[in-house]
């Protein structure tokens, strides 16, 4: 992290910094090896957490066991300075041609590197591959997550309105482009 901060200070602009990091995001399916880290992130992440859902290891395990109706993903980030480990995770529920993003969260260590756009693109692609045409997402504001209040808007989702404290968003296949970043190479675990 120290080396990355020094590198950022030396870069002439944000694009040069991001391009120079040589970031690689490995998308990993939720499984027995990643389950505890995904649960840990749900328990501790506050700033970059769209819903602050605090899913336990047992609840995430139940989603993994119901793989026909759920998706559990995480992402491991590396850059020219090293391996940051699993820094981003999401869960979603599928119902026919519709899906709902139940949680989307990321470690504050990598905020500002466009990891979230690359990961959201991968999640949408996975859901589309499973026949999903409409994705609903929720932002629930807290005292700590104001930095992500426009996340879905900035990534092509349209606002559906507000239901109590829930800000509702939708993405529709064919009508909207998937979010993208040119600064992160994305791979899937084989």
N, C-alpha and C positions, 0 to 999 in steps of 0.2 A: 504494500500500500504506500509506503514511504517513497519508493522508487517511482511509482505511478504518479504520485503528487508532484515530485520533482520534475518528471517528464511533462506533466500538464503545465507547470509554470514556465517551462522552456519552449513549449509549442507556441506558434504564432497565432493559431486560432483553434477553435473546437474541432473542426474537421481534420486538421493536421494531427491533433492529439488522438482523436478516435481512430484515424487511419493508421497511425504509428503504433497503436497498442497491439495490433495483430490479434484481435480477439477471436476466440473460437468457442461457440456454445454447443455443447453436446446435450441433446435432448434425450432424457432417460424416462422410460415408463416407470410408474410407481410399481414397486415390488418389495420383496422382503428385505433387500439390501438398502433400499432408499426410504423405506417406511418411517424409520425413527427420525431421520433428518427432516422429512416432510412434516411430520407431526411437531417436531421441535420448532420449525419455522412458523407453523400455525399458532403455536403457543406464545412465541416471543416477538413476532414481527408486528410493528405498529405503524411506522411512517409510510412504507409502501405496502399497504394492505387495503384492498378495495372494499372488503366487507368486514374485516376483523373477525371472520368466522374462526373460532378456536376449536377446530376439529381435533379430536384426540387420536392417538395411535389406533385405538379400537375402531373408531368411526371411519378413519381412512382405510383401515384393513377391511372393513365391511364394503367400502366402495370398490376396493381391489377385487374382492370376492364376487362382486356383482358387475363384472367387466362389460356385460352386454348393455348395461344402463349407465355406467360411469366411466369417466376418464380421470386418471391421476397421472400428472406429468411433473417432472422437475428438470432443471437444467444445471449443468456443471460448466463453469466459465474458466477458461485459461486465457492468458495473454502473454506477451513477451516477458513479463516479469514473474510468471508462475501460475500455479493452479489455485483458484479461489474456492474450489469445491462447489457443492450444490448451493446456488445462490437465489434460485427462483423456483416457484412451484405454483400449480393450479389444480383445481378439481372442477369437474363439470358433470352434469346429469343429462343424459340423452333420453328423449321421449319421441320416438319416430323421427320425423324430419326436423325436429326442434331440439335445442339444447340450451341449458342454462349454466353459465359459469358460476359456480358456487363460491369459489375462492380464487384469488389471484394476488400473490404476494412476492416480494423480493427483498433481499438483504440490502440494508442501507450502504453496505460497503461498495456496491457497484452502481449506485444511483448516478445518473448523468452519462452513462455509457451506451445507451440505447439497447440494452439487453432486453428490456421489457417489450420493445417492438418486435425484435427477432423472435422472442418466445411466444408472444401473442400470435404472430404469423404462423408459427409452427402449430400451435393449439388449434387455430381456425382451420388450417390445412388438414390436420388429423380428423377434426369433426366433419369437415366436408367429405373426407375419404370414407367416413362411416355413414354417409347419406344425409347429413344435417344440412338444411337450407337456411334455417333461422337460428341465430344465437342471441339469447337474452343475457344481459349482464346487469349487475347492480353495483352502485357505489353507495356506501353508507358512511356519511361524514362522522368523524370523531375529532377530538381535540388535537390529535397527533397526525392525522392523515390528509390534511388539507392539500399537501403537495400533489396528490393524485386525483383531485376532484375533476379535472378535465381529461383524465387519461383516456377514457373511451371516446370522447369527442375528438381528441387529437389523433385517434387511431381509426377514424372512419365510421364509428358507430353513430346512430341517430338517437336523439333523446326521445323517449316515450312518455316522459312525465315523472312526477314525483308521487310516491305512495307512502305517506307518513314520512319517515326518515330515509326511505329508500329512493334513490335516483335511478330510474330504469332506462336501459339502453338496449339497442338492437342492431345486429349486423345481419345482412341478408346476402346470401350467395348469389352471384350474377349481377347484383345491383351495386355492390361495393367492392373496392379493391382491398386486398389484405394489407395490413400495415407492413412496412418494409424499412430496412436500414441497409445501407451499403457498407457498413463498418464491421459487421460480424459475420464470420463464416459459421453456418449452422450445419451440424451433422446429427444424425440419429444413431443411437446405440443399435448395433446390429443384433 
